[in-house]
Amino acid sequence: MSKQTSFTKHERKLLPDFRKKINNSESTEDVKKFFSYTVTSLFKDIMPEEVEVEFDDIRLTPESNPPYKVSRRLLAVPAFSSIWQDSDLSNVLDRFAEAALNRYRRLEKHPEKTDSKIQRRYENR
């Protein structure tokens, strides 16, 4: 049985701020952006220095399974690939993606709420 590294501690550190951001997001694009920012931050915290993580390396893709995409460039980096295969990182991403998808779907079903929030913000200026 191989040893598996756990990143749950890192997930717990980022989760409160992530939930706050997605709950305050006003559009599906905001949800995608906050997902990418959070996961990029997670990757930068846990990856060795030789793994350079960029914002576009991880994207929320609600129409696919799993509901996120990790770039081919990043998957081709041996240090990343090793961590990806020998850890719970994909499970951590699944949980972040699930939280983001819940908000994404709610915004998608009720675009009028998003529009009214944006209108109120501009009226208050």
Buried (B, 14 or more C-beta within 10 A) or exposed (E): EEEEEEBEEBBEEBBEEBBEBBEEBBBBEBBBBBBBBBBBBBBEEBBEEEBEBEEEBBBBBBEEEEBBBBBEEBEEBEEBEEBBEEBBBEBBBBEBBEBBBEBBEBBBEEEEEBEEEEEEEEEEE
